[in-house]
Structure formats: C-alpha cells, structure tokens
C-alpha cells in the first residue's frame, strides 16, 4: 500500500513514488523518541504526512553542507545513518560515523538511532572498470561514444552477444593502448550469466556495467571511484544509480528505476531477465547513489515487445505490468 499526500506522490529525497504508511520511530541525541507516519520504501527517509517536500530538501541540503550532520529533532522529516549516506551522495558527499553506535547503525538499517555523521566531499577511490553489454550491430556506436568516459576509467571491456571470442584490444581516442577491449560470448537468453561473464573480464575490483542503449554523464562517472571507497568503508558490495527511461525521447514515469550496476567484481548477478546482484547479506550491503543517473533510450516498439520476450525467456518474470508504466509520461 502506497501513500500519496496532497503535496506529492514522490519522495522529496530520491524521487521514488514509493511513499507508504510507516510505524518506524527515531531516537534523537537527547533520547527523545518520535514516530513518523510515512516512509519512502526506496531510500528509507521518514516524513510527516503534511511535510513540504521543497522545505524538507532545503533544510536537509543545508545540514549536508557542513562538516558534521546533526538532525533537527523538530523537522518534518527524519532519517537514520543508512539513509543519510544516500542523501549525502545527492550533493557529492560521503559520511563517516562519529562513534561505535553510529557504525553499528550503518551496518543494520533501518536503525531507530537518528542520523549523525561527519561529512566530506567525495573525491578519490579505487579504480573502477567499465563494462558494456551489446549486440554486434551496436559495437561501433558504443566505441564511438566512449571518449567521454576516459576521464574516470582506464579499463573498458565490451561484451558482444555472439560466438566465443577472447578479449582483444581496440584503439579508442583518449584511452591508453590496450585500455579498451572487446570480447564475445552467446547471451543465450540469460542476462545474469552474461553480466557475470562481464564481471570476470574486469581488471579492477569494482566494475560499472551499462547496456548499449544506456549512457552515463562524465561527471557522474568521475565520482564512481569515490563511491566505491564509500562502499568499502561501509562493508557494501553494490551501489545503485537511478535510471531515466526515455521512450521515444519522453521521460517515463518509471523513475528512479534504480539499477545496481556498480559492484565488486566478485558479486554475481541472478535472474535470466531483470537480473540483479545476489548479495551475501542482502540489500543491507547495498545503497543508492543520487549524484547522477543512467540515461536509458528506448523506443515504444521495444517497450511493447520487451515484456513478451522476457516472459518467454523466464516465465513469470517478464513484468508485463511494467509496459504500461514505461509508456506513461513522468508525473511528479
């Protein structure tokens, strides 16, 4: 059951239309306990029923700008440290727990302990590979679009759907010799297996995966190494980014459509279609990053055929109900 107020149907923090009645409570630094009637089932932020979304974000953004986050116990919203980590990424920032209780709360969401943490600007982190799945006919277009990613990754591997071929280097402007490779293996109707094969081709311990019809702004990509570092600090294996689905150029109502594509390369995907990382420890070892989004280009014809194709590949998991939502223009 979702909740839709007179002010908005979407979360003021992450934009998901997943507001629902809540029984969650938060305990502030003075020991005061407070109940919140509404929670976002995507990012976990809590609100009062009459919370003004613009005022809530304005207040939260101001508190995220300093060196330490301390919540206003009387604000119309509340959050634990797990959700605070998500919120901070919207401004390109990371968090560090202030004490043992905060560390424990970060590892066990959604804790009743109100969020508090040190804040810092996301900057550096471990190298991240870029992996792209595509069909042979899409290969040249994908290679032509790679130049914008050269500023954040030095390892790109493209995996084609076709007969098995070992990775071979391809020259691409902006990348060092050997940095971009192309390999091939048959998809055979199993998207998880193809993503896992792509994971295994990475030269680094983290990989960001895209499909041929998806793009990532250079600025979004530049923060991926820092997100990987933030993940490592919090014992996280996977980070998701919102995806903007544009059907014939029109933004779809299916947003943020989070895709967990930044993963440790040891992570395995599961599901022949609509595949997702299978995490040891479950969703608690993942988080959503809000500093940017994956852009996804779709045609109406593809949307109309996709769910039928997926249902054939994996009966019961084709999500035919998603077809209508994808064709519906975005509504705030």
ABEGO torsion letter per residue (X at the ends): XBBBBAABABBAAAGBBABBBBABBBBBAAGBBBBBABBBAAAGBBBBAABBAAAAAAAAAAAAABABBBBBAABABBBBAAAAAAAAAAAGBBBBBABAAAAAAAABOBBABBBBBBBBBBABBBBBBBBBBBBAAAAAAAAAAAAAAAAABABBBBBBBBBBBBBBBBBBBGBBBGABBBBBBBAGGBAAAAAAAAAAABABABBBBBBAABBBBAAAAAAAAAAAAAAAAAGBABBBBBBBBBBGGBBBABOAGBBBABBBAABBBBEABGBBBBBBGEAAABBBBAABBBBBBBBAAAAAAAAAAAAAABBGAAGAAAAAAAABBBBX
